[in-house]
Amino acid sequence: MRQSFVLLHRWFGLFIAVFLFVSGLTGAVISWDHELDEWLNPELYHSASVGEPQSGLALASKVEAADPRIRVTYVPLAVEPGHALSLSVEPRVDPTSGQLYDVDYNQVALDPVTGEIQGKRMWGAVSLSRENLLPFLYKLHYSMHIPDGWGMELGVLFMGIVGIVWAIDCGIALWLSFPNRRAWRKSFAFRWRERGYKLNFDLHRSGGVWVWLLLLTLAITSVSMNLGQQVMRPLVSTFSSLTPSPFDTRTPAPLEKPVEPSISRERSVELAIAAASTRGWQAPAGAVFYSPMYGVYGVGFFAPGQDHGDGGLGNPWLYFDAGSGQPAGAEVPGTGSAGDIFMQAQFPLHSGRIIGVPGRVMVSLMGLLVAMLSLTGVLIWAKKRAARVRSSAVRKPRPSQLASDI
C-alpha cells in the first residue's frame, strides 16, 4: 500500500505543483489586495474634495444616465471620509443587436462630493499595468485566467479540481510522513546543517507536517470557493441541512436576457432597513447590489470600509425579489444549521479574515509556504528521476558488451 501511496503522491503532486506555486505566491499578495491596490491606484480610492458627499444611490443613477450602455450593479451606500465611491457596472443589452454592449470597463470611481469620475477599469483584465495588476493577480489566483467556454467558468472549475486533488494529497502526504512509530521525530526535524537534497527533503516533508492542518484547511476552502454549488454544498448537505439562498432556488437568466427590476434600488434599501430594524440590527446599510441573472437585490449591513467583513464570519445580507419586493432570503453570519455556519466560514477561513489582520498575515505566510512545498516537491521528483535514469543506464548493456558476449 505504501508504494501505491508514494506513486499517488508523486503524480498528484506533479499535477498540482505549478498551479499551487502560482496560487501560493498570488495568495500571499492578495491577502492585502485592497491596501496594495489603493497604494498603486490612489485615484480609484481617494478623493480630495471637501464637502457633504452625495448619496451613493443618486450618483449611481447619474452614472447610468451618462452612459445608457451600462447598469450599475453594486453601490456602496456610504464611504469613509476622503475616499472615492467605487461602483461596479455591467453592460446592458443593445436593443438593436440583441447582444450586450461592448463596454471596456466594469468599475467606476467617483468623487462622492462632486460626482466627477476619477477613474475606470476592467477588473480582472489580463494586464500587468498598474491599475490592473492587483485584479489580475486576484483572478489568476482562483482561475489561472483560463478562458470561459461552453457557458462555464472553466478556470474556476479547473482550480476547484486542483483543490480536490490537493485535499486528497494532504491525507496521503501525512500518511507517508509517518512510516512507523519509532521514526516519528524525523518527520518534525530539519537537517539545517546538511543542506542540499537532505534539507530540501526536510523542508518538503517536515515543513508540510508542521502546518498540515492549515494546508488542509486551505485546500478544503479552495474547493468551497470554486466548487461550492457543485461539490461542497451537496457534500455538506449529507451531514447537515442547508438553508437555500435565492441563487440556489432560481434559474439564472441568459446574459442577453437579464431580468429587469420592477422596484428601484432605493426601494430595496428602504425595505432592507425596515427589515433590519425588526431584527434589531445596529449596523447601517452599507451597500446594495443587483443581480440581473436572478432578479434579486441584496443589501448588506456594515460600517463604511468594512465591506470585506474583517473579523468573524462576515457581514449580514438581506435579499429581495426585484419584481415584487418580497423578501427572498437572508444570510446572517453565525445563524442557521451547523452546515450553514460551516459554509459561512469558508471565505473567512481561506482569506484569514476570520481573525482579522493576524489571520491575513498567517495566510500570506502560508501562501509562501505552499509555493515552497510545491517547488521542493518538484526538486525531489527531479532528483529521484535523475537517479533512476542513471541506474537504468548502468543496468542496460552497451553494444560493445553485447558483442564481447557473442
KATANOR-V813295 format. One record per backbone hydrogen bond with DSSP energy under -0.5 kcal/mol. CO is the residue of the C=O (numbers start at 0). NH is the residue of the N-H. If there is no record, write none. Layout:
co: <CO/CO>
nh: <NH/NH>
//
This chain:
co: <0/1/2/3/4/5/6/7/8/9/10/11/12/13/15/16/17/18/19/20/21/22/23/24/25/26/28/29/31/32/33/34/35/36/40/41/41/44/54/55/56/57/58/59/60/61/62/66/68/70/72/73/74/79/81/83/84/84/86/87/87/89/91/92/93/98/100/105/106/107/108/108/109/109/110/111/115/115/118/120/120/120/121/124/128/128/131/132/133/134/135/136/137/138/138/138/139/142/145/148/151/151/152/153/154/155/156/157/158/159/160/161/162/163/164/165/166/167/168/169/170/171/172/173/174/179/180/182/182/183/184/185/189/190/190/194/194/195/196/197/198/199/200/201/201/203/204/205/206/208/210/211/212/213/214/215/216/217/218/219/220/221/222/223/226/226/227/230/231/232/233/234/235/235/241/244/244/245/249/253/254/257/263/264/265/266/267/268/269/270/271/272/273/274/275/275/276/283/285/285/286/287/288/289/290/290/290/291/292/294/295/296/297/298/299/299/299/300/302/305/308/310/315/316/317/318/318/319/320/321/321/325/328/330/330/331/336/337/338/339/340/342/343/344/345/346/347/347/351/352/352/353/354/355/356/357/358/359/360/361/362/363/364/365/366/367/368/369/370/371/372/373/374/375/376/377/378/379/380/381/382/383/384/385/386/387/388/389/390/391/397/397/398/399/400/401>
nh: <4/5/6/7/8/9/10/11/12/13/14/15/16/17/19/20/21/22/23/24/25/26/27/28/29/30/31/32/35/36/37/38/39/40/43/44/45/83/58/59/60/61/62/63/64/65/66/69/91/89/289/87/287/82/46/85/86/109/107/72/73/70/100/94/97/93/102/88/120/86/117/118/84/111/114/53/110/117/108/105/106/122/124/126/131/132/135/136/137/138/139/140/141/142/143/144/143/145/154/151/148/153/156/157/158/159/160/161/162/163/164/165/166/167/168/169/170/171/172/173/174/175/176/177/177/182/183/185/186/186/187/188/191/193/194/197/198/199/200/201/202/203/204/205/206/207/208/209/210/211/214/215/216/217/218/219/220/221/222/223/224/225/226/227/230/231/232/234/235/236/237/237/238/239/243/247/248/249/251/256/257/259/267/268/269/270/271/272/273/274/275/276/277/278/279/280/279/301/76/77/299/74/297/291/293/294/295/258/252/321/290/319/288/317/285/286/301/315/305/308/310/313/300/330/298/327/328/296/324/261/262/320/318/316/332/334/340/341/342/343/344/345/347/348/349/350/351/353/354/310/355/311/357/359/360/361/362/363/364/365/366/367/368/369/370/371/372/373/374/375/376/377/378/379/380/381/382/383/384/385/386/387/388/389/390/391/392/393/394/395/400/401/402/403/404/405>
//
